[in-house]
Amino acid sequence: MDSGPPTIRYLRVSVTDRCNLRCPYCAPWRDRTSASRAELLTLEEIDAAVREAASLGITKVRVTGGEPLARADVGMLLAALSSIDSLEDLALTTNGTLLRARLPDLLASRFRRVNVHLDTLDPARYQALCGVAALDEVVAGIDAAIDAGLRLKLNAVCESGLTLADARDLVRFAGQRGIDVRFIEAMPVAGAGAGERETAGRIETGLRAELGLVDEARDGVARMFAIPGTAARLGFITPSHARFCAGCDKLRLSCRGILRTCLFAGGGVDLLPSLRAGDLAATRAAFQDAMVRKAALGGREGCEVSTMVGIGG
């Protein structure tokens, strides 16, 4: 039975398009232009935008980037968003390189769920893929966050170089720590496509056969499976070969103030002028219009992302 269009409850907020890693599927360097300070939403503007969204029924906010923990005032931002009482679910996505250093900021806020991007546990592969020798710091940050009581998930992108051995190591790593790991089909950024989709299918087929995975209910857009013998779960997010667009309840606000109904949308509504002018009525109206449009779409808007880091992962 058709349950009708989704109720829009989820807002992803990018707070920067800068990142200290160089993963090619996220920010191809040939296309990269970072926002200047004048183009970037201020802490106060982000806070105002989220408050207007919350007044319209948004209850879940995820802070993203770029690398959000690289933003100097991120601690103040997390504290400001934590003071919005109607927000029930506050989360953050990070590459983990600064997680241990910024852990006090997270612990001083209501942000208790953190997704960490980690594609491989092989130091040489990590450096080749990310451009930085930071794997030890990422692992230390993960362990410190778990010890501090945060709820973590690992996100691994199925870029074309990902091997079943890499995936198996990540599952073992997550299982030892009792945290979930999700394999994400690479989005069609800057021409990525068939090779990445093939990798996602191959990794899923291999892990299903090796681990005897047990189907569980979806977790948002992820198809989830129990891993026998561990408290961890395994998920697959596959927007191309197993689409989930019809149930998506997500809006995205970029660090430049562009509000999108879909990651794949060709454009969005620029909230920077109204936020900079303090016109909260116009900001609220833009969110309301976006919610109506999102609920009416019933699927993907557009077909390709030019640069993930500019929108927010």
C-alpha positions as CSV (number, residue, x, y, z in Angstrom):
1,M,0.0,0.0,0.0
2,D,1.3,3.4,-0.9
3,S,2.1,5.4,2.3
4,G,2.2,8.7,0.5
5,P,5.0,11.2,0.2
6,P,7.5,11.4,3.1
7,T,7.3,13.9,5.9
8,I,10.4,16.1,5.6
9,R,12.2,15.9,9.0
10,Y,15.9,15.7,8.1
11,L,18.4,18.5,7.2
12,R,22.0,18.0,6.4
13,V,24.1,21.2,6.9
14,S,27.5,21.6,5.3
15,V,29.6,24.1,7.4
16,T,32.7,24.1,5.1
17,D,33.8,23.0,1.7
18,R,37.4,22.6,2.8
19,C,38.9,19.3,3.7
20,N,42.3,18.1,4.7
21,L,42.0,14.9,2.6
22,R,42.1,14.5,-1.2
23,C,39.8,11.7,-1.9
24,P,39.1,11.9,-5.7
25,Y,35.5,10.8,-5.6
26,C,34.6,13.7,-3.3
27,A,36.6,16.7,-4.5
28,P,38.5,16.3,-7.8
29,W,41.3,18.8,-7.5
30,R,40.9,20.0,-11.0
31,D,37.4,21.3,-10.2
32,R,38.0,22.5,-6.7
33,T,37.3,26.1,-5.7
34,S,36.6,26.7,-2.0
35,A,34.3,29.4,-0.7
36,S,35.8,32.6,0.5
37,R,35.0,33.9,4.0
38,A,32.5,36.3,2.5
39,E,30.7,33.4,0.7
40,L,30.6,31.1,3.7
41,L,27.6,31.1,6.0
42,T,28.5,32.4,9.4
43,L,27.8,30.6,12.6
44,E,24.9,32.9,13.3
45,E,23.5,32.4,9.8
46,I,23.6,28.6,10.1
47,D,22.0,28.8,13.5
48,A,19.2,31.1,12.2
49,A,18.6,28.8,9.1
50,V,18.4,25.7,11.3
51,R,16.0,27.4,13.7
52,E,13.7,28.3,10.9
53,A,13.8,24.7,9.6
54,A,13.1,23.4,13.0
55,S,10.1,25.6,13.3
56,L,8.7,23.9,10.3
57,G,9.2,20.4,11.6
58,I,12.8,19.4,11.0
59,T,13.8,17.2,13.9
60,K,17.1,15.7,12.7
61,V,20.2,17.7,11.8
62,R,23.5,16.3,10.6
63,V,26.6,18.6,10.3
64,T,28.9,17.8,7.4
65,G,31.5,19.3,5.2
66,G,34.1,19.2,3.6
67,E,35.6,18.3,7.0
68,P,33.4,20.0,9.6
69,L,35.9,19.6,12.5
70,A,38.4,21.7,10.5
71,R,36.1,24.8,10.9
72,A,37.6,26.9,13.8
73,D,34.2,27.8,15.4
74,V,32.6,24.4,15.0
75,G,32.5,23.9,18.8
76,M,30.4,27.1,19.2
77,L,28.2,25.9,16.3
78,L,27.6,22.5,17.8
79,A,26.7,24.2,21.1
80,A,24.3,26.6,19.4
81,L,22.5,23.9,17.5
82,S,22.3,21.8,20.7
83,S,20.3,24.6,22.3
84,I,17.4,24.1,19.8
85,D,15.1,22.0,22.0
86,S,12.9,20.6,19.2
87,L,15.8,18.9,17.5
88,E,15.7,15.3,18.6
89,D,18.7,13.9,16.6
90,L,22.0,15.7,16.2
91,A,24.8,14.0,14.3
92,L,28.1,14.8,12.6
93,T,30.0,13.2,9.7
94,T,33.8,13.5,9.7
95,N,36.9,11.9,8.1
96,G,38.1,11.2,11.6
97,T,41.5,12.9,11.3
98,L,40.6,15.6,13.9
99,L,38.1,13.6,15.9
100,R,40.4,13.0,18.9
101,A,41.4,16.7,19.0
102,R,37.8,18.0,18.8
103,L,36.2,15.4,21.0
104,P,35.7,17.9,23.9
105,D,33.5,20.0,21.6
106,L,31.3,17.0,20.8
107,L,31.1,16.0,24.4
108,A,30.1,19.6,25.4
109,S,27.2,19.4,23.0
110,R,24.2,17.1,22.3
111,F,26.0,15.6,19.3
112,R,26.3,12.0,20.3
113,R,26.2,10.2,16.9
114,V,29.2,10.4,14.6
115,N,29.8,8.8,11.2
116,V,33.5,8.4,10.3
117,H,34.7,8.0,6.7
118,L,37.2,5.2,6.4
119,D,37.8,3.3,3.2
120,T,40.8,1.1,4.1
121,L,42.9,0.0,7.1
122,D,46.0,-0.5,4.9
123,P,48.3,2.5,5.6
124,A,49.8,2.7,2.1
125,R,46.4,2.4,0.4
126,Y,45.0,5.0,2.8
127,Q,47.7,7.5,1.9
128,A,47.4,6.8,-1.8
129,L,43.7,7.3,-1.7
130,C,43.4,10.2,0.7
131,G,46.7,12.0,0.0
132,V,47.7,12.1,3.7
133,A,49.3,9.6,6.1
134,A,46.7,10.0,8.8
135,L,45.3,6.5,9.3
136,D,46.8,6.1,12.8
137,E,45.1,9.3,13.9
138,V,41.8,8.3,12.5
139,V,41.9,4.9,14.3
140,A,42.9,6.7,17.5
141,G,40.0,9.1,17.1
142,I,37.5,6.3,16.6
143,D,38.7,4.5,19.7
144,A,38.7,7.7,21.8
145,A,35.2,8.5,20.7
146,I,33.9,5.0,21.5
147,D,35.6,5.2,24.9
148,A,33.9,8.5,25.5
149,G,30.5,7.0,24.9
150,L,29.7,8.4,21.4
151,R,27.8,6.2,18.9
152,L,29.9,5.6,15.8
153,K,29.4,4.2,12.4
154,L,32.0,3.7,9.7
155,N,31.3,4.8,6.1
156,A,33.4,3.2,3.4
157,V,33.0,4.4,-0.2
158,C,33.0,1.7,-2.9
159,E,35.5,3.5,-5.1
160,S,36.9,1.3,-7.9
161,G,40.0,0.4,-6.1
162,L,38.3,-1.1,-3.0
163,T,39.0,-4.8,-2.7
164,L,37.1,-7.5,-0.9
165,A,40.1,-7.8,1.5
166,D,39.8,-4.1,2.4
167,A,36.1,-4.6,3.0
168,R,36.7,-7.7,5.1
169,D,39.2,-5.8,7.3
170,L,36.8,-3.0,7.8
171,V,34.0,-5.4,8.9
172,R,36.4,-7.1,11.3
173,F,37.6,-3.8,12.7
174,A,33.9,-2.7,13.2
175,G,32.9,-6.0,14.7
176,Q,35.7,-5.9,17.3
177,R,34.3,-2.5,18.4
178,G,30.7,-3.3,18.2
179,I,29.9,-0.5,15.6
180,D,28.2,-0.6,12.3
181,V,30.0,-0.3,9.0
182,R,28.3,0.8,5.8
183,F,29.5,0.5,2.2
184,I,28.4,3.3,0.0
185,E,28.2,3.2,-3.7
186,A,30.3,6.1,-5.1
187,M,28.0,8.8,-6.3
188,P,28.4,9.9,-10.0
189,V,30.7,12.8,-9.1
190,A,32.7,14.3,-12.0
191,G,32.0,11.3,-14.2
192,A,32.3,8.4,-11.7
193,G,29.9,5.6,-12.8
194,A,30.0,2.1,-14.0
195,G,33.3,1.0,-12.3
196,E,32.2,2.2,-8.9
197,R,28.7,0.6,-9.3
198,E,30.4,-2.7,-10.2
199,T,32.6,-2.4,-7.1
200,A,29.6,-1.9,-4.8
201,G,27.8,-5.0,-6.3
202,R,31.0,-7.1,-6.1
203,I,31.7,-6.1,-2.4
204,E,28.1,-6.8,-1.4
205,T,28.0,-10.2,-3.1
206,G,31.4,-11.2,-1.6
207,L,30.5,-10.2,2.0
208,R,27.1,-11.8,1.8
209,A,28.7,-15.1,0.8
210,E,31.5,-15.0,3.3
211,L,29.7,-13.7,6.4
212,G,26.2,-15.3,6.1
213,L,24.6,-12.0,6.6
214,V,21.1,-11.8,8.1
215,D,18.6,-9.3,6.7
216,E,17.4,-6.5,9.1
217,A,15.2,-3.5,8.7
218,R,16.5,-0.5,6.8
219,D,18.3,2.2,8.7
220,G,17.4,5.3,6.8
221,V,18.7,4.8,3.2
222,A,20.9,1.8,4.2
223,R,19.9,-1.8,3.7
224,M,21.1,-3.4,7.0
225,F,22.3,-6.9,7.9
226,A,23.3,-8.5,11.1
227,I,26.8,-10.0,11.2
228,P,26.6,-13.4,13.0
229,G,28.9,-13.6,16.0
230,T,29.2,-9.9,16.5
231,A,27.1,-7.0,17.9
232,A,27.9,-5.0,14.7
233,R,25.8,-4.6,11.7
234,L,26.7,-4.2,8.0
235,G,24.9,-1.8,5.6
236,F,24.8,-1.1,1.9
237,I,23.8,2.3,0.5
238,T,23.4,1.8,-3.3
239,P,21.6,4.8,-4.9
240,S,22.2,3.5,-8.5
241,H,21.4,-0.2,-8.5
242,A,18.9,-0.2,-5.5
243,R,17.4,3.2,-5.4
244,F,15.7,4.6,-2.3
245,C,14.7,8.0,-3.6
246,A,10.9,7.6,-3.0
247,G,11.3,7.4,0.8
248,C,13.9,10.2,1.1
249,D,13.0,12.8,3.7
250,K,16.2,14.9,3.4
251,L,17.0,18.5,2.6
252,R,20.6,19.8,2.2
253,L,22.0,23.3,3.0
254,S,25.4,24.0,1.6
255,C,28.1,26.1,3.3
256,R,27.4,28.8,0.8
257,G,23.7,28.9,1.7
258,I,22.2,26.9,-1.2
259,L,19.2,24.8,-0.1
260,R,18.7,21.7,-2.2
261,T,15.9,19.1,-2.2
262,C,18.3,16.4,-3.5
263,L,22.0,15.7,-3.8
264,F,21.6,15.3,-7.5
265,A,19.6,18.5,-8.1
266,G,21.0,20.8,-10.8
267,G,20.6,23.8,-8.5
268,G,18.9,25.1,-5.4
269,V,17.6,28.2,-3.6
270,D,20.1,30.7,-2.4
271,L,19.3,31.5,1.3
272,L,22.5,33.6,1.8
273,P,20.8,37.0,0.8
274,S,17.9,36.5,3.2
275,L,20.0,35.2,6.0
276,R,22.5,38.0,5.6
277,A,19.7,40.6,5.6
278,G,18.1,39.0,8.7
279,D,14.9,38.3,6.7
280,L,13.8,35.2,8.6
281,A,10.4,35.3,7.0
282,A,11.9,34.8,3.6
283,T,14.2,32.1,4.9
284,R,11.3,30.3,6.4
285,A,9.3,30.6,3.2
286,A,12.2,29.1,1.2
287,F,12.4,26.1,3.6
288,Q,8.6,25.7,3.4
289,D,8.7,25.7,-0.4
290,A,11.6,23.2,-0.5
291,M,9.7,20.9,1.8
292,V,6.6,21.0,-0.5
293,R,8.7,20.4,-3.5
294,K,10.6,17.5,-1.9
295,A,7.5,15.7,-0.8
296,A,6.0,16.1,-4.3
297,L,9.1,14.8,-6.1
298,G,8.8,11.1,-5.4
299,G,12.3,10.4,-6.7
300,R,15.7,11.8,-7.7
301,E,15.9,15.3,-9.0
302,G,18.7,15.5,-11.6
303,C,21.3,12.9,-12.4
304,E,24.9,13.9,-11.6
305,V,26.8,15.7,-8.9
306,S,29.7,18.0,-10.0
307,T,31.5,18.0,-6.7
308,M,30.4,16.4,-3.5
309,V,32.6,18.6,-1.2
310,G,30.8,21.7,-2.5
311,I,27.4,20.4,-1.5
312,G,28.1,18.4,1.7
313,G,28.5,14.7,1.9
